[in-house]
């Protein structure tokens, strides 16, 4: 996802001030708000078992 798409998702979940965060920080905040682990970009991401995570393709590139 590009940064604009991430900001739109942040707005959709009700996050204010999304423009002040870096992409990874913003995604982890969205994950928390959605009730998920805030694991985007974690050290262990290459062994992540969440195959249906919408952030997965982008996370594995980091």
PDBQT receptor file of N, H, CA, C and O in Angstrom, charges set to zero:
ATOM      1  N   UNK A   1       0.838  -1.179   0.000  1.00  0.00    +0.000 N 
ATOM      2  CA  UNK A   1       0.000   0.000   0.000  1.00  0.00    +0.000 C 
ATOM      3  C   UNK A   1       0.882   1.240   0.000  1.00  0.00    +0.000 C 
ATOM      4  O   UNK A   1       1.913   1.295   0.671  1.00  0.00    +0.000 OA
ATOM      5  N   UNK A   2       0.457   2.218  -0.758  1.00  0.00    +0.000 N 
ATOM      6  H   UNK A   2      -0.380   2.174  -1.303  1.00  0.00    +0.000 HD
ATOM      7  CA  UNK A   2       1.194   3.468  -0.710  1.00  0.00    +0.000 C 
ATOM      8  C   UNK A   2       0.721   4.293   0.485  1.00  0.00    +0.000 C 
ATOM      9  O   UNK A   2      -0.277   3.955   1.122  1.00  0.00    +0.000 OA
ATOM     10  N   UNK A   3       1.429   5.361   0.781  1.00  0.00    +0.000 N 
ATOM     11  H   UNK A   3       2.239   5.636   0.263  1.00  0.00    +0.000 HD
ATOM     12  CA  UNK A   3       1.141   6.150   1.979  1.00  0.00    +0.000 C 
ATOM     13  C   UNK A   3      -0.259   6.753   1.947  1.00  0.00    +0.000 C 
ATOM     14  O   UNK A   3      -0.911   6.835   2.988  1.00  0.00    +0.000 OA
ATOM     15  N   UNK A   4      -0.726   7.169   0.801  1.00  0.00    +0.000 N 
ATOM     16  H   UNK A   4      -0.196   7.102  -0.045  1.00  0.00    +0.000 HD
ATOM     17  CA  UNK A   4      -2.079   7.733   0.706  1.00  0.00    +0.000 C 
ATOM     18  C   UNK A   4      -3.135   6.690   1.082  1.00  0.00    +0.000 C 
ATOM     19  O   UNK A   4      -4.096   7.004   1.785  1.00  0.00    +0.000 OA
ATOM     20  N   UNK A   5      -2.958   5.461   0.620  1.00  0.00    +0.000 N 
ATOM     21  H   UNK A   5      -2.178   5.207   0.049  1.00  0.00    +0.000 HD
ATOM     22  CA  UNK A   5      -3.890   4.379   0.966  1.00  0.00    +0.000 C 
ATOM     23  C   UNK A   5      -3.859   4.083   2.466  1.00  0.00    +0.000 C 
ATOM     24  O   UNK A   5      -4.897   3.822   3.075  1.00  0.00    +0.000 OA
ATOM     25  N   UNK A   6      -2.674   4.125   3.050  1.00  0.00    +0.000 N 
ATOM     26  H   UNK A   6      -1.831   4.337   2.556  1.00  0.00    +0.000 HD
ATOM     27  CA  UNK A   6      -2.546   3.895   4.489  1.00  0.00    +0.000 C 
ATOM     28  C   UNK A   6      -3.255   5.012   5.250  1.00  0.00    +0.000 C 
ATOM     29  O   UNK A   6      -3.969   4.741   6.216  1.00  0.00    +0.000 OA
ATOM     30  N   UNK A   7      -3.069   6.258   4.830  1.00  0.00    +0.000 N 
ATOM     31  H   UNK A   7      -2.490   6.478   4.045  1.00  0.00    +0.000 HD
ATOM     32  CA  UNK A   7      -3.754   7.384   5.484  1.00  0.00    +0.000 C 
ATOM     33  C   UNK A   7      -5.273   7.271   5.363  1.00  0.00    +0.000 C 
ATOM     34  O   UNK A   7      -5.999   7.589   6.305  1.00  0.00    +0.000 OA
ATOM     35  N   UNK A   8      -5.751   6.819   4.210  1.00  0.00    +0.000 N 
ATOM     36  H   UNK A   8      -5.162   6.560   3.444  1.00  0.00    +0.000 HD
ATOM     37  CA  UNK A   8      -7.194   6.638   4.026  1.00  0.00    +0.000 C 
ATOM     38  C   UNK A   8      -7.723   5.563   4.963  1.00  0.00    +0.000 C 
ATOM     39  O   UNK A   8      -8.808   5.704   5.527  1.00  0.00    +0.000 OA
ATOM     40  N   UNK A   9      -6.968   4.504   5.126  1.00  0.00    +0.000 N 
ATOM     41  H   UNK A   9      -6.087   4.389   4.668  1.00  0.00    +0.000 HD
ATOM     42  CA  UNK A   9      -7.389   3.443   6.056  1.00  0.00    +0.000 C 
ATOM     43  C   UNK A   9      -7.377   3.956   7.489  1.00  0.00    +0.000 C 
ATOM     44  O   UNK A   9      -8.252   3.614   8.285  1.00  0.00    +0.000 OA
ATOM     45  N   UNK A  10      -6.389   4.772   7.813  1.00  0.00    +0.000 N 
ATOM     46  H   UNK A  10      -5.678   5.049   7.167  1.00  0.00    +0.000 HD
ATOM     47  CA  UNK A  10      -6.315   5.363   9.152  1.00  0.00    +0.000 C 
ATOM     48  C   UNK A  10      -7.545   6.229   9.409  1.00  0.00    +0.000 C 
ATOM     49  O   UNK A  10      -8.136   6.176  10.487  1.00  0.00    +0.000 OA
ATOM     50  N   UNK A  11      -7.922   7.019   8.421  1.00  0.00    +0.000 N 
ATOM     51  H   UNK A  11      -7.442   7.063   7.545  1.00  0.00    +0.000 HD
ATOM     52  CA  UNK A  11      -9.117   7.864   8.567  1.00  0.00    +0.000 C 
ATOM     53  C   UNK A  11     -10.367   7.001   8.716  1.00  0.00    +0.000 C 
ATOM     54  O   UNK A  11     -11.274   7.344   9.474  1.00  0.00    +0.000 OA
ATOM     55  N   UNK A  12     -10.413   5.902   8.006  1.00  0.00    +0.000 N 
ATOM     56  H   UNK A  12      -9.676   5.624   7.391  1.00  0.00    +0.000 HD
ATOM     57  CA  UNK A  12     -11.580   5.017   8.059  1.00  0.00    +0.000 C 
ATOM     58  C   UNK A  12     -11.769   4.385   9.442  1.00  0.00    +0.000 C 
ATOM     59  O   UNK A  12     -12.895   4.081   9.838  1.00  0.00    +0.000 OA
ATOM     60  N   UNK A  13     -10.666   4.186  10.176  1.00  0.00    +0.000 N 
ATOM     61  H   UNK A  13      -9.751   4.432   9.855  1.00  0.00    +0.000 HD
ATOM     62  CA  UNK A  13     -10.783   3.615  11.520  1.00  0.00    +0.000 C 
ATOM     63  C   UNK A  13     -10.814   4.698  12.593  1.00  0.00    +0.000 C 
ATOM     64  O   UNK A  13     -10.821   4.398  13.787  1.00  0.00    +0.000 OA
ATOM     65  N   UNK A  14     -10.830   5.967  12.158  1.00  0.00    +0.000 N 
ATOM     66  H   UNK A  14     -10.824   6.211  11.189  1.00  0.00    +0.000 HD
ATOM     67  CA  UNK A  14     -10.993   7.076  13.091  1.00  0.00    +0.000 C 
ATOM     68  C   UNK A  14      -9.728   7.631  13.700  1.00  0.00    +0.000 C 
ATOM     69  O   UNK A  14      -9.786   8.281  14.744  1.00  0.00    +0.000 OA
ATOM     70  N   UNK A  15      -8.585   7.395  13.081  1.00  0.00    +0.000 N 
ATOM     71  H   UNK A  15      -8.538   6.867  12.233  1.00  0.00    +0.000 HD
ATOM     72  CA  UNK A  15      -7.337   7.935  13.609  1.00  0.00    +0.000 C 
ATOM     73  C   UNK A  15      -7.133   9.365  13.136  1.00  0.00    +0.000 C 
ATOM     74  O   UNK A  15      -7.235   9.659  11.945  1.00  0.00    +0.000 OA
ATOM     75  N   UNK A  16      -6.845  10.240  14.074  1.00  0.00    +0.000 N 
ATOM     76  H   UNK A  16      -6.762  10.001  15.041  1.00  0.00    +0.000 HD
ATOM     77  CA  UNK A  16      -6.544  11.630  13.747  1.00  0.00    +0.000 C 
ATOM     78  C   UNK A  16      -5.029  11.823  13.781  1.00  0.00    +0.000 C 
ATOM     79  O   UNK A  16      -4.327  11.084  14.470  1.00  0.00    +0.000 OA
ATOM     80  N   UNK A  17      -4.538  12.781  13.064  1.00  0.00    +0.000 N 
ATOM     81  H   UNK A  17      -5.109  13.382  12.504  1.00  0.00    +0.000 HD
ATOM     82  CA  UNK A  17      -3.111  13.085  13.069  1.00  0.00    +0.000 C 
ATOM     83  C   UNK A  17      -2.260  12.080  12.343  1.00  0.00    +0.000 C 
ATOM     84  O   UNK A  17      -1.079  11.928  12.657  1.00  0.00    +0.000 OA
ATOM     85  N   UNK A  18      -2.831  11.387  11.377  1.00  0.00    +0.000 N 
ATOM     86  H   UNK A  18      -3.790  11.510  11.123  1.00  0.00    +0.000 HD
ATOM     87  CA  UNK A  18      -2.105  10.342  10.654  1.00  0.00    +0.000 C 
ATOM     88  C   UNK A  18      -0.928  10.894   9.863  1.00  0.00    +0.000 C 
ATOM     89  O   UNK A  18       0.030  10.168   9.602  1.00  0.00    +0.000 OA
ATOM     90  N   UNK A  19      -0.982  12.143   9.483  1.00  0.00    +0.000 N 
ATOM     91  H   UNK A  19      -1.761  12.734   9.695  1.00  0.00    +0.000 HD
ATOM     92  CA  UNK A  19       0.083  12.737   8.684  1.00  0.00    +0.000 C 
ATOM     93  C   UNK A  19       1.378  12.933   9.451  1.00  0.00    +0.000 C 
ATOM     94  O   UNK A  19       2.418  13.207   8.852  1.00  0.00    +0.000 OA
ATOM     95  N   UNK A  20       1.328  12.798  10.759  1.00  0.00    +0.000 N 
ATOM     96  H   UNK A  20       0.483  12.576  11.246  1.00  0.00    +0.000 HD
ATOM     97  CA  UNK A  20       2.507  13.034  11.585  1.00  0.00    +0.000 C 
ATOM     98  C   UNK A  20       3.351  11.781  11.804  1.00  0.00    +0.000 C 
ATOM     99  O   UNK A  20       4.473  11.867  12.302  1.00  0.00    +0.000 OA
ATOM    100  N   UNK A  21       2.823  10.630  11.438  1.00  0.00    +0.000 N 
ATOM    101  H   UNK A  21       1.911  10.559  11.034  1.00  0.00    +0.000 HD
ATOM    102  CA  UNK A  21       3.519   9.367  11.690  1.00  0.00    +0.000 C 
ATOM    103  C   UNK A  21       4.181   8.825  10.432  1.00  0.00    +0.000 C 
ATOM    104  O   UNK A  21       3.725   9.070   9.315  1.00  0.00    +0.000 OA
ATOM    105  N   UNK A  22       5.258   8.091  10.633  1.00  0.00    +0.000 N 
ATOM    106  H   UNK A  22       5.629   7.892  11.540  1.00  0.00    +0.000 HD
ATOM    107  CA  UNK A  22       5.881   7.375   9.517  1.00  0.00    +0.000 C 
ATOM    108  C   UNK A  22       4.987   6.209   9.147  1.00  0.00    +0.000 C 
ATOM    109  O   UNK A  22       4.110   5.818   9.917  1.00  0.00    +0.000 OA
ATOM    110  N   UNK A  23       5.211   5.659   7.973  1.00  0.00    +0.000 N 
ATOM    111  H   UNK A  23       5.923   5.977   7.348  1.00  0.00    +0.000 HD
ATOM    112  CA  UNK A  23       4.355   4.596   7.459  1.00  0.00    +0.000 C 
ATOM    113  C   UNK A  23       4.263   3.411   8.421  1.00  0.00    +0.000 C 
ATOM    114  O   UNK A  23       3.159   2.978   8.749  1.00  0.00    +0.000 OA
ATOM    115  N   UNK A  24       5.377   2.887   8.871  1.00  0.00    +0.000 N 
ATOM    116  H   UNK A  24       6.274   3.238   8.605  1.00  0.00    +0.000 HD
ATOM    117  CA  UNK A  24       5.370   1.739   9.770  1.00  0.00    +0.000 C 
ATOM    118  C   UNK A  24       4.657   2.028  11.077  1.00  0.00    +0.000 C 
ATOM    119  O   UNK A  24       3.896   1.199  11.576  1.00  0.00    +0.000 OA
ATOM    120  N   UNK A  25       4.905   3.209  11.631  1.00  0.00    +0.000 N 
ATOM    121  H   UNK A  25       5.523   3.882  11.226  1.00  0.00    +0.000 HD
ATOM    122  CA  UNK A  25       4.251   3.597  12.882  1.00  0.00    +0.000 C 
ATOM    123  C   UNK A  25       2.743   3.705  12.695  1.00  0.00    +0.000 C 
ATOM    124  O   UNK A  25       1.968   3.275  13.549  1.00  0.00    +0.000 OA
ATOM    125  N   UNK A  26       2.343   4.277  11.580  1.00  0.00    +0.000 N 
ATOM    126  H   UNK A  26       2.973   4.626  10.886  1.00  0.00    +0.000 HD
ATOM    127  CA  UNK A  26       0.924   4.438  11.302  1.00  0.00    +0.000 C 
ATOM    128  C   UNK A  26       0.247   3.082  11.119  1.00  0.00    +0.000 C 
ATOM    129  O   UNK A  26      -0.848   2.864  11.638  1.00  0.00    +0.000 OA
ATOM    130  N   UNK A  27       0.875   2.186  10.401  1.00  0.00    +0.000 N 
ATOM    131  H   UNK A  27       1.764   2.362   9.980  1.00  0.00    +0.000 HD
ATOM    132  CA  UNK A  27       0.300   0.853  10.189  1.00  0.00    +0.000 C 
ATOM    133  C   UNK A  27       0.174   0.114  11.516  1.00  0.00    +0.000 C 
ATOM    134  O   UNK A  27      -0.853  -0.516  11.771  1.00  0.00    +0.000 OA
ATOM    135  N   UNK A  28       1.190   0.178  12.361  1.00  0.00    +0.000 N 
ATOM    136  H   UNK A  28       2.024   0.690  12.154  1.00  0.00    +0.000 HD
ATOM    137  CA  UNK A  28       1.106  -0.482  13.671  1.00  0.00    +0.000 C 
ATOM    138  C   UNK A  28      -0.013   0.118  14.518  1.00  0.00    +0.000 C 
ATOM    139  O   UNK A  28      -0.680  -0.606  15.258  1.00  0.00    +0.000 OA
ATOM    140  N   UNK A  29      -0.226   1.417  14.422  1.00  0.00    +0.000 N 
ATOM    141  H   UNK A  29       0.315   2.005  13.821  1.00  0.00    +0.000 HD
ATOM    142  CA  UNK A  29      -1.321   2.059  15.147  1.00  0.00    +0.000 C 
ATOM    143  C   UNK A  29      -2.666   1.581  14.617  1.00  0.00    +0.000 C 
ATOM    144  O   UNK A  29      -3.578   1.310  15.398  1.00  0.00    +0.000 OA
ATOM    145  N   UNK A  30      -2.797   1.476  13.303  1.00  0.00    +0.000 N 
ATOM    146  H   UNK A  30      -2.057   1.697  12.668  1.00  0.00    +0.000 HD
ATOM    147  CA  UNK A  30      -4.027   0.951  12.700  1.00  0.00    +0.000 C 
ATOM    148  C   UNK A  30      -4.265  -0.479  13.178  1.00  0.00    +0.000 C 
ATOM    149  O   UNK A  30      -5.389  -0.838  13.530  1.00  0.00    +0.000 OA
ATOM    150  N   UNK A  31      -3.215  -1.293  13.192  1.00  0.00    +0.000 N 
ATOM    151  H   UNK A  31      -2.302  -1.001  12.907  1.00  0.00    +0.000 HD
ATOM    152  CA  UNK A  31      -3.351  -2.668  13.651  1.00  0.00    +0.000 C 
ATOM    153  C   UNK A  31      -3.888  -2.718  15.082  1.00  0.00    +0.000 C 
ATOM    154  O   UNK A  31      -4.758  -3.533  15.390  1.00  0.00    +0.000 OA
ATOM    155  N   UNK A  32      -3.381  -1.862  15.947  1.00  0.00    +0.000 N 
ATOM    156  H   UNK A  32      -2.674  -1.200  15.697  1.00  0.00    +0.000 HD
ATOM    157  CA  UNK A  32      -3.848  -1.818  17.336  1.00  0.00    +0.000 C 
ATOM    158  C   UNK A  32      -5.315  -1.426  17.408  1.00  0.00    +0.000 C 
ATOM    159  O   UNK A  32      -6.094  -2.058  18.122  1.00  0.00    +0.000 OA
ATOM    160  N   UNK A  33      -5.697  -0.389  16.675  1.00  0.00    +0.000 N 
ATOM    161  H   UNK A  33      -5.065   0.124  16.094  1.00  0.00    +0.000 HD
ATOM    162  CA  UNK A  33      -7.083   0.085  16.688  1.00  0.00    +0.000 C 
ATOM    163  C   UNK A  33      -8.029  -1.001  16.193  1.00  0.00    +0.000 C 
ATOM    164  O   UNK A  33      -9.152  -1.123  16.681  1.00  0.00    +0.000 OA
ATOM    165  N   UNK A  34      -7.576  -1.785  15.225  1.00  0.00    +0.000 N 
ATOM    166  H   UNK A  34      -6.663  -1.686  14.828  1.00  0.00    +0.000 HD
ATOM    167  CA  UNK A  34      -8.403  -2.861  14.678  1.00  0.00    +0.000 C 
ATOM    168  C   UNK A  34      -8.409  -4.108  15.569  1.00  0.00    +0.000 C 
ATOM    169  O   UNK A  34      -9.096  -5.082  15.262  1.00  0.00    +0.000 OA
ATOM    170  N   UNK A  35      -7.655  -4.084  16.664  1.00  0.00    +0.000 N 
ATOM    171  H   UNK A  35      -7.097  -3.293  16.914  1.00  0.00    +0.000 HD
ATOM    172  CA  UNK A  35      -7.640  -5.217  17.593  1.00  0.00    +0.000 C 
ATOM    173  C   UNK A  35      -6.660  -6.311  17.224  1.00  0.00    +0.000 C 
ATOM    174  O   UNK A  35      -6.790  -7.446  17.683  1.00  0.00    +0.000 OA
ATOM    175  N   UNK A  36      -5.681  -5.981  16.400  1.00  0.00    +0.000 N 
ATOM    176  H   UNK A  36      -5.575  -5.059  16.027  1.00  0.00    +0.000 HD
ATOM    177  CA  UNK A  36      -4.676  -6.960  15.979  1.00  0.00    +0.000 C 
ATOM    178  C   UNK A  36      -3.343  -6.668  16.659  1.00  0.00    +0.000 C 
ATOM    179  O   UNK A  36      -3.159  -5.613  17.267  1.00  0.00    +0.000 OA
ATOM    180  N   UNK A  37      -2.423  -7.614  16.548  1.00  0.00    +0.000 N 
ATOM    181  H   UNK A  37      -2.573  -8.471  16.055  1.00  0.00    +0.000 HD
ATOM    182  CA  UNK A  37      -1.067  -7.371  17.045  1.00  0.00    +0.000 C 
ATOM    183  C   UNK A  37      -0.435  -6.280  16.194  1.00  0.00    +0.000 C 
ATOM    184  O   UNK A  37      -0.621  -6.247  14.978  1.00  0.00    +0.000 OA
ATOM    185  N   UNK A  38       0.301  -5.402  16.826  1.00  0.00    +0.000 N 
ATOM    186  H   UNK A  38       0.452  -5.429  17.814  1.00  0.00    +0.000 HD
ATOM    187  CA  UNK A  38       0.981  -4.348  16.070  1.00  0.00    +0.000 C 
ATOM    188  C   UNK A  38       2.362  -4.868  15.668  1.00  0.00    +0.000 C 
ATOM    189  O   UNK A  38       3.377  -4.516  16.269  1.00  0.00    +0.000 OA
ATOM    190  N   UNK A  39       2.373  -5.699  14.655  1.00  0.00    +0.000 N 
ATOM    191  H   UNK A  39       1.548  -5.985  14.167  1.00  0.00    +0.000 HD
ATOM    192  CA  UNK A  39       3.574  -6.448  14.299  1.00  0.00    +0.000 C 
ATOM    193  C   UNK A  39       4.213  -6.010  12.981  1.00  0.00    +0.000 C 
ATOM    194  O   UNK A  39       5.231  -6.577  12.585  1.00  0.00    +0.000 OA
ATOM    195  N   UNK A  40       3.650  -5.028  12.297  1.00  0.00    +0.000 N 
ATOM    196  H   UNK A  40       2.822  -4.568  12.619  1.00  0.00    +0.000 HD
ATOM    197  CA  UNK A  40       4.184  -4.631  10.996  1.00  0.00    +0.000 C 
ATOM    198  C   UNK A  40       5.680  -4.331  11.100  1.00  0.00    +0.000 C 
ATOM    199  O   UNK A  40       6.100  -3.518  11.923  1.00  0.00    +0.000 OA
ATOM    200  N   UNK A  41       6.466  -4.982  10.274  1.00  0.00    +0.000 N 
ATOM    201  H   UNK A  41       6.125  -5.643   9.606  1.00  0.00    +0.000 HD
ATOM    202  CA  UNK A  41       7.905  -4.758  10.234  1.00  0.00    +0.000 C 
ATOM    203  C   UNK A  41       8.682  -5.410  11.362  1.00  0.00    +0.000 C 
ATOM    204  O   UNK A  41       9.858  -5.106  11.562  1.00  0.00    +0.000 OA
ATOM    205  N   UNK A  42       8.037  -6.304  12.103  1.00  0.00    +0.000 N 
ATOM    206  H   UNK A  42       7.082  -6.551  11.941  1.00  0.00    +0.000 HD
ATOM    207  CA  UNK A  42       8.705  -6.969  13.231  1.00  0.00    +0.000 C 
ATOM    208  C   UNK A  42       9.892  -7.794  12.743  1.00  0.00    +0.000 C 
ATOM    209  O   UNK A  42       9.938  -8.217  11.587  1.00  0.00    +0.000 OA
ATOM    210  N   UNK A  43      10.836  -8.011  13.630  1.00  0.00    +0.000 N 
ATOM    211  H   UNK A  43      10.799  -7.668  14.568  1.00  0.00    +0.000 HD
ATOM    212  CA  UNK A  43      12.034  -8.785  13.283  1.00  0.00    +0.000 C 
ATOM    213  C   UNK A  43      11.693 -10.180  12.764  1.00  0.00    +0.000 C 
ATOM    214  O   UNK A  43      12.391 -10.704  11.895  1.00  0.00    +0.000 OA
ATOM    215  N   UNK A  44      10.648 -10.771  13.277  1.00  0.00    +0.000 N 
ATOM    216  H   UNK A  44      10.082 -10.345  13.983  1.00  0.00    +0.000 HD
ATOM    217  CA  UNK A  44      10.280 -12.150  12.928  1.00  0.00    +0.000 C 
ATOM    218  C   UNK A  44       9.306 -12.233  11.749  1.00  0.00    +0.000 C 
ATOM    219  O   UNK A  44       8.731 -13.295  11.510  1.00  0.00    +0.000 OA
ATOM    220  N   UNK A  45       9.112 -11.162  11.024  1.00  0.00    +0.000 N 
ATOM    221  H   UNK A  45       9.579 -10.299  11.219  1.00  0.00    +0.000 HD
ATOM    222  CA  UNK A  45       8.081 -11.102   9.972  1.00  0.00    +0.000 C 
ATOM    223  C   UNK A  45       8.256 -12.156   8.881  1.00  0.00    +0.000 C 
ATOM    224  O   UNK A  45       7.269 -12.572   8.275  1.00  0.00    +0.000 OA
ATOM    225  N   UNK A  46       9.476 -12.595   8.618  1.00  0.00    +0.000 N 
ATOM    226  H   UNK A  46      10.279 -12.258   9.111  1.00  0.00    +0.000 HD
ATOM    227  CA  UNK A  46       9.691 -13.595   7.568  1.00  0.00    +0.000 C 
ATOM    228  C   UNK A  46       9.084 -14.946   7.932  1.00  0.00    +0.000 C 
ATOM    229  O   UNK A  46       8.866 -15.778   7.050  1.00  0.00    +0.000 OA
ATOM    230  N   UNK A  47       8.810 -15.179   9.208  1.00  0.00    +0.000 N 
ATOM    231  H   UNK A  47       8.988 -14.503   9.924  1.00  0.00    +0.000 HD
ATOM    232  CA  UNK A  47       8.189 -16.426   9.621  1.00  0.00    +0.000 C 
ATOM    233  C   UNK A  47       6.735 -16.226  10.062  1.00  0.00    +0.000 C 
ATOM    234  O   UNK A  47       6.167 -17.088  10.732  1.00  0.00    +0.000 OA
ATOM    235  N   UNK A  48       6.147 -15.115   9.694  1.00  0.00    +0.000 N 
ATOM    236  H   UNK A  48       6.609 -14.415   9.149  1.00  0.00    +0.000 HD
ATOM    237  CA  UNK A  48       4.770 -14.793  10.074  1.00  0.00    +0.000 C 
ATOM    238  C   UNK A  48       3.788 -15.777   9.422  1.00  0.00    +0.000 C 
ATOM    239  O   UNK A  48       3.902 -16.100   8.240  1.00  0.00    +0.000 OA
ATOM    240  N   UNK A  49       2.836 -16.234  10.211  1.00  0.00    +0.000 N 
ATOM    241  H   UNK A  49       2.743 -15.971  11.171  1.00  0.00    +0.000 HD
ATOM    242  CA  UNK A  49       1.853 -17.208   9.730  1.00  0.00    +0.000 C 
ATOM    243  C   UNK A  49       0.537 -16.568   9.291  1.00  0.00    +0.000 C 
ATOM    244  O   UNK A  49      -0.367 -17.275   8.844  1.00  0.00    +0.000 OA
ATOM    245  N   UNK A  50       0.413 -15.257   9.409  1.00  0.00    +0.000 N 
ATOM    246  H   UNK A  50       1.147 -14.683   9.772  1.00  0.00    +0.000 HD
ATOM    247  CA  UNK A  50      -0.822 -14.551   9.025  1.00  0.00    +0.000 C 
ATOM    248  C   UNK A  50      -0.860 -14.347   7.510  1.00  0.00    +0.000 C 
ATOM    249  O   UNK A  50      -0.472 -13.292   7.007  1.00  0.00    +0.000 OA
ATOM    250  N   UNK A  51      -1.326 -15.355   6.798  1.00  0.00    +0.000 N 
ATOM    251  H   UNK A  51      -1.641 -16.212   7.206  1.00  0.00    +0.000 HD
ATOM    252  CA  UNK A  51      -1.316 -15.317   5.342  1.00  0.00    +0.000 C 
ATOM    253  C   UNK A  51      -2.352 -14.357   4.736  1.00  0.00    +0.000 C 
ATOM    254  O   UNK A  51      -2.198 -13.927   3.592  1.00  0.00    +0.000 OA
ATOM    255  N   UNK A  52      -3.392 -14.023   5.485  1.00  0.00    +0.000 N 
ATOM    256  H   UNK A  52      -3.517 -14.372   6.413  1.00  0.00    +0.000 HD
ATOM    257  CA  UNK A  52      -4.454 -13.174   4.942  1.00  0.00    +0.000 C 
ATOM    258  C   UNK A  52      -4.379 -11.736   5.435  1.00  0.00    +0.000 C 
ATOM    259  O   UNK A  52      -5.329 -10.974   5.255  1.00  0.00    +0.000 OA
ATOM    260  N   UNK A  53      -3.290 -11.361   6.042  1.00  0.00    +0.000 N 
ATOM    261  H   UNK A  53      -2.519 -11.980   6.189  1.00  0.00    +0.000 HD
ATOM    262  CA  UNK A  53      -3.106  -9.995   6.528  1.00  0.00    +0.000 C 
ATOM    263  C   UNK A  53      -2.963  -9.053   5.335  1.00  0.00    +0.000 C 
ATOM    264  O   UNK A  53      -2.185  -9.320   4.419  1.00  0.00    +0.000 OA
ATOM    265  N   UNK A  54      -3.706  -7.965   5.347  1.00  0.00    +0.000 N 
ATOM    266  H   UNK A  54      -4.339  -7.748   6.091  1.00  0.00    +0.000 HD
ATOM    267  CA  UNK A  54      -3.641  -7.021   4.219  1.00  0.00    +0.000 C 
ATOM    268  C   UNK A  54      -2.294  -6.310   4.139  1.00  0.00    +0.000 C 
ATOM    269  O   UNK A  54      -1.943  -5.779   3.085  1.00  0.00    +0.000 OA
ATOM    270  N   UNK A  55      -1.539  -6.290   5.226  1.00  0.00    +0.000 N 
ATOM    271  H   UNK A  55      -1.825  -6.722   6.082  1.00  0.00    +0.000 HD
ATOM    272  CA  UNK A  55      -0.241  -5.619   5.256  1.00  0.00    +0.000 C 
ATOM    273  C   UNK A  55       0.896  -6.540   4.841  1.00  0.00    +0.000 C 
ATOM    274  O   UNK A  55       2.008  -6.069   4.596  1.00  0.00    +0.000 OA
ATOM    275  N   UNK A  56       0.646  -7.826   4.757  1.00  0.00    +0.000 N 
ATOM    276  H   UNK A  56      -0.256  -8.208   4.955  1.00  0.00    +0.000 HD
ATOM    277  CA  UNK A  56       1.698  -8.825   4.530  1.00  0.00    +0.000 C 
ATOM    278  C   UNK A  56       2.628  -8.524   3.350  1.00  0.00    +0.000 C 
ATOM    279  O   UNK A  56       3.844  -8.515   3.538  1.00  0.00    +0.000 OA
ATOM    280  N   UNK A  57       2.112  -8.280   2.151  1.00  0.00    +0.000 N 
ATOM    281  H   UNK A  57       1.124  -8.287   1.998  1.00  0.00    +0.000 HD
ATOM    282  CA  UNK A  57       3.022  -8.056   1.026  1.00  0.00    +0.000 C 
ATOM    283  C   UNK A  57       3.991  -6.888   1.277  1.00  0.00    +0.000 C 
ATOM    284  O   UNK A  57       5.180  -6.979   0.971  1.00  0.00    +0.000 OA
ATOM    285  N   UNK A  58       3.472  -5.814   1.829  1.00  0.00    +0.000 N 
ATOM    286  H   UNK A  58       2.506  -5.740   2.078  1.00  0.00    +0.000 HD
ATOM    287  CA  UNK A  58       4.281  -4.641   2.112  1.00  0.00    +0.000 C 
ATOM    288  C   UNK A  58       5.250  -4.906   3.263  1.00  0.00    +0.000 C 
ATOM    289  O   UNK A  58       6.403  -4.475   3.223  1.00  0.00    +0.000 OA
ATOM    290  N   UNK A  59       4.782  -5.610   4.279  1.00  0.00    +0.000 N 
ATOM    291  H   UNK A  59       3.846  -5.961   4.311  1.00  0.00    +0.000 HD
ATOM    292  CA  UNK A  59       5.599  -5.916   5.458  1.00  0.00    +0.000 C 
ATOM    293  C   UNK A  59       6.809  -6.764   5.071  1.00  0.00    +0.000 C 
ATOM    294  O   UNK A  59       7.919  -6.524   5.546  1.00  0.00    +0.000 OA
ATOM    295  N   UNK A  60       6.594  -7.741   4.222  1.00  0.00    +0.000 N 
ATOM    296  H   UNK A  60       5.692  -7.937   3.837  1.00  0.00    +0.000 HD
ATOM    297  CA  UNK A  60       7.699  -8.628   3.839  1.00  0.00    +0.000 C 
ATOM    298  C   UNK A  60       8.735  -7.927   2.966  1.00  0.00    +0.000 C 
ATOM    299  O   UNK A  60       9.875  -8.383   2.875  1.00  0.00    +0.000 OA
ATOM    300  N   UNK A  61       8.351  -6.826   2.325  1.00  0.00    +0.000 N 
ATOM    301  H   UNK A  61       7.425  -6.456   2.400  1.00  0.00    +0.000 HD
ATOM    302  CA  UNK A  61       9.307  -6.054   1.512  1.00  0.00    +0.000 C 
ATOM    303  C   UNK A  61      10.263  -5.255   2.370  1.00  0.00    +0.000 C 
ATOM    304  O   UNK A  61      11.411  -5.034   1.984  1.00  0.00    +0.000 OA
ATOM    305  N   UNK A  62       9.797  -4.816   3.541  1.00  0.00    +0.000 N 
ATOM    306  H   UNK A  62       8.865  -4.996   3.854  1.00  0.00    +0.000 HD
ATOM    307  CA  UNK A  62      10.587  -3.936   4.409  1.00  0.00    +0.000 C 
ATOM    308  C   UNK A  62      11.922  -4.545   4.772  1.00  0.00    +0.000 C 
ATOM    309  O   UNK A  62      12.704  -3.930   5.497  1.00  0.00    +0.000 OA
TER     310      UNK A  62
